[in-house]
Amino acid sequence: MRKYRPDFLIRLDNNKMLILETKGPQTDQDRTKAIYMQEWVNAVNEHGGFGTWAHDISLRPQEIKDILYRHNK
């Protein structure tokens, strides 16, 4: 068992919580983490008692603005 600490937890203007990871070239381990993170986000959103959550991965710094915009709709 390992502890997971995301790079950023961001509360957006629409009150959605965004888990943002910043990465360079993705490894198999990064892809596996992303699958499990999507499962966690789906479960917490289905529960409904913790607000709305999303996650995303930025591979380049210039993507961050677009990621924030996309999740803040």
C-alpha positions in Angstrom: 0.0 0.0 0.0 1.3 3.5 -0.9 0.2 6.9 0.0 -0.9 9.1 -2.9 -0.4 12.9 -2.8 -1.5 14.7 -5.9 0.5 17.6 -7.3 -2.4 20.1 -7.0 -5.9 20.1 -5.5 -7.8 23.0 -7.1 -11.2 24.3 -6.2 -12.6 25.8 -9.4 -15.1 28.7 -9.6 -17.9 26.2 -10.3 -17.0 24.5 -6.9 -15.7 21.4 -8.7 -12.5 20.0 -7.1 -9.8 19.2 -9.7 -7.0 16.8 -9.0 -4.2 18.0 -11.3 -1.1 16.0 -11.9 1.9 17.5 -13.8 4.0 15.0 -15.6 6.7 14.7 -18.3 6.7 11.7 -20.6 4.1 9.2 -19.2 5.2 5.8 -17.9 3.1 2.7 -17.6 2.9 3.4 -13.9 1.5 6.9 -14.6 -1.1 5.4 -17.0 -2.1 2.9 -14.3 -2.4 5.6 -11.7 -4.7 7.6 -14.1 -7.0 4.6 -14.4 -7.3 4.2 -10.6 -7.8 7.9 -10.2 -10.7 7.9 -12.7 -12.3 5.0 -10.7 -11.9 7.0 -7.5 -13.4 10.2 -9.1 -16.3 8.1 -10.4 -17.0 6.6 -7.0 -16.8 9.8 -5.0 -19.1 11.6 -7.5 -21.5 8.7 -7.4 -21.6 8.9 -3.6 -22.5 12.6 -4.0 -21.6 13.7 -0.4 -18.3 15.2 -1.2 -19.1 17.6 -4.1 -18.1 17.1 -7.7 -14.5 16.0 -8.5 -12.5 15.6 -11.6 -8.9 14.8 -12.5 -6.6 15.6 -15.3 -2.9 15.4 -16.2 -0.8 18.1 -17.7 2.1 16.9 -19.8 3.3 20.5 -20.6 2.9 23.7 -18.6 1.2 25.5 -21.5 -1.8 23.0 -21.2 -2.7 24.1 -17.7 -4.8 27.1 -18.7 -6.9 24.9 -21.2 -7.3 22.2 -18.6 -8.6 24.7 -16.0 -11.0 26.2 -18.5 -12.3 22.8 -19.6 -13.1 21.7 -16.1 -14.6 25.0 -15.0 -17.5 25.0 -17.5 
